[in-house]
């Protein structure tokens, strides 16, 4: 058990694993833009950060941690 988290159901674990897998796929797409001269790297970096935060928020919505 992880401190601050409730016991997860099998369905929640599957959902979180699906989200993690999808996040990795999106991350691979973003990585394709890193260093590409045709893309503004500042916006690539912003996109990467915002997408990471979005996936983290989705995982937290399923795991429902008790604390901050």
N, C-alpha and C positions, 0 to 999 in steps of 0.2 A: 504494500500500500504506500502511496505517496502522500506525505503530510499535506493537509489542506484540500485533498481531493477525496471524493466519495468513491466507493467501490463501483467500477464501471460494469455495465451489462455487456454481454457478448455483442449485441447490436451496436452499442456505443463504441466498443473497441473496433469493430469492423468499419464503422463510419469514420472514426478518427484515422484509421489506417488508409482508408480510401482518400480522405482529405490530404494526408501526408504524401501519398503517391501522386495525386493530382498536383500538389504544390511542387513536387520535384519535377514533374513534367513541365509545368509553367516556368520553373527556374531554369530548365534547360533551354527553353525558348528565349528567355531573357538573356541568358549567357551568350546566345548567338548574336545578340546586339552589342555585347561588350567588346569594345575595341573596333567596332565597325565604323569606318569614317563617314558613312552615310547617315548615321544617327547621332543626335546630340547626346553625348554621354551623361550630361547632367540629368536629362530626362530619363535616360535608361536607368540611372541610379535611383531616381525618384520612383519610377515604376517598380523597380525591384523591391525597394523598401515598403512601398504601399501595398504591394501584393503579399509580401511576407506578413505584414500586419493584418491584412485581410484574412489570410489562411489561419493565422494564430487566433484571430477573433472567432473564426468558425470552430476551431478545435476547442477553444474555451467555452463556446456556446454548448458544446456537447458534453465536455468534461465537467463543467460547472464547478470550478474551484471555489472554495469557501472564502478565501482571503484575497488580498490585493493582488 
